[in-house]
Amino acid sequence: MRCRIVDMRAKEVINVKTGMRIGCVSDVEIDTKTAKLVCIIIYGKLKWFGLLGREDDIIIKWDEIEVIGEDTILVSHNLIPKRRRKKFINFNRFLKI
C-alpha cells in the first residue's frame, strides 16, 4: 500500500495499548539523507480557544507505529497522562480562629 504525506493528515491515530484516540496526524518528520519517515507529529490541543497556547505536541517514532491503514494509524505509544491540578482553597485565611 502506498501512502502520500498529504493522505497522512486525514488519518486518525489510535493507541493500541489503551484504545484511546490520540488525534490526527498534523506533521511528519523525514530524514533527508535516507528519505525515510522518522516520526509523525500530532499537535497538542488548544488551551482556552488558543488564547493560552496549546499543550505539548505528541511525537510518535517510526518504531512505535504498528499498522498504517486506510483511515487509521495504530500505534504502540506510552503516553503520560497529564494530571489536572486540583484547585485548593485555603479557608483558614477567611476564618479567623
Residue pairs with C-beta under 8 A, 6 or more apart in sequence:
1 68
3 68
5 28
8 25
8 28
8 40
8 73
9 24
9 25
9 26
10 24
11 24
11 25
11 68
11 69
11 71
11 72
11 73
12 21
12 23
12 24
12 71
12 72
12 73
13 21
13 22
13 23
13 24
13 25
13 40
13 42
13 60
13 72
13 73
13 75
14 20
14 21
14 22
14 72
14 73
14 74
14 75
15 21
15 22
15 75
15 76
15 77
15 79
16 66
16 74
16 75
16 76
17 76
17 77
17 78
18 79
20 79
22 42
22 58
22 60
22 75
22 77
22 79
23 42
23 43
23 45
23 58
24 42
25 40
25 41
25 42
25 73
26 41
26 42
26 43
26 57
27 40
27 41
27 43
28 37
28 39
28 40
28 41
29 37
29 38
29 39
29 40
29 41
30 36
30 37
30 38
31 37
31 38
36 62
37 62
38 61
38 62
39 59
39 60
39 61
39 62
40 59
40 60
40 65
40 73
41 57
41 58
41 59
41 60
42 57
42 58
42 59
42 60
43 54
43 57
44 54
44 55
44 56
44 57
44 58
45 54
45 55
46 53
46 54
47 53
47 54
47 55
55 82
58 77
58 79
60 75
60 77
64 75
64 76
64 77
65 73
65 74
65 75
66 74
66 75
66 76
67 73
67 74
